[in-house]
Amino acid sequence: MSVVLLRPARWAVLCGALPCAALAGPARYDCPPPHTLSATFTPRDANVTFDGQRHTLRRVRDSGEARFVNRQDGLTLVLAGSQARWLRAGEAELACRKVVGPLAPEALQGGGRPAPSAPAH
């Protein structure tokens, strides 16, 4: 396995073209029932599972949003902040919201450090 190191300037280009959160994965989105949407992302692709079916969408240039398209299947995924819009040719657009997972107990307790105590009077 090879490792590619990106210079800070290249990271800036990637993050400017695509929200940096989208470089991580997997992401799960809450959609109107009964639909389910999850995805993993690379700088070039979104690997989406919608209602149990897998699709690969290619990132296309867009101003202000991350947009992924599969023209052959008539699919589009648009990401803006925590919002996702799923479009299928001939069907109504679905608006979904990113699900943020629970924090680990250590994060809630300050990473395992003792909680601050009130000063003694």
N, C-alpha and C positions, 0 to 999 in steps of 0.2 A: 504494500500500500504506500503510495506516495503522498507527501504532505505539501500543499501549496501555501506559501506564506504571502499574504497580501500586504503591500506597503500601505501606510495610512491614506495616501492619496487614492488608492484603488478602493479602499473601504468607503471612503467618502463618496466615490462615484456610485458604488453599489447601494449604499444607504440613501443616496439622493434619488436614485431611480426607483427604489422599492423600499417600503418601510422596513427598517431593520428587524422589526419583530417578525416579518414574513420570512426572514432567512432561517428562522427556527421552526421547529415543528415537533410533533404534530399539533394541529389546532382543531378544536371542536367548536361547532357553531350551533346555537339554539335556533331552530327554524319552526315555523308553524307546523303543528302536528298534521299528519304523521311523519313528516319529512325529517331526515337526518343528513347532516353535512359535516364531513371532517376532511382535513387536507394536510399535506406536508408540502413544504416549499423549498425550492432551490432558487438561485438568482434567475434562472431561465424558465422553470416549469412549476406548475402546481399539480400535484397528484391528489386528485379529489375522489372521495367516496361519497356518493349521493344516493341515498336510499339503497345502500348495499351494492351499487354498481360503481366500478372504478373507471376513472377517466383521467387522461393526461391533457392538460391545457398549457399552451405556450404563452409566456408573458409578452405583451405588446406595449409599445410606448403609449403613455397617457399622461396628461398633466394632472398632478395632484392625487392620483389614485393608482393602485396596483391593479392592473387589468390582465386577466388570463383568458385565452380564447382557444377553443377547438372548433374551427370552422367546419370541418367535416361532419361533426355531430351536432353543430348548431348550439354550442355551449359557451357561456361567458360567466366568469366569476370576477366581481369587482370588489376590492377591499378598500375601505376608507376608515381608518381608526379601528374601532371594535365592530364595525358594521360590515356585513358581507351581503352582496346582492347576487343571486343565482338566477341566470336567465337561460331558458331553453327555447329554441325556435318554436313558435306557435303556442307557447304557454305563458301564463301570467308570471311576472317577476316575483321571486321569493326574497323577502328581506329577513336576514338572519343576524344574530348577535353572537359575538365570540364568547365562549364559556371560559371563565377564568377558574382554574382549579384551586383547590384549597391549599393554603400554605402549610408547610411542614411545621409541626409543633415547635421545633427549635427556632424557626423564624418568628413565630408569635411570641416567643419568650426571649427574644434578643440573642438568638444563636447560642444558647446554652450558658450565657453569662448570668450571674445572679441578678435578679431584678433590683432596681434601686430601692432603698428603704428610706423612710422618713427620718430626718435627723432627730436624735434624742434631745429632749428638752430638759 
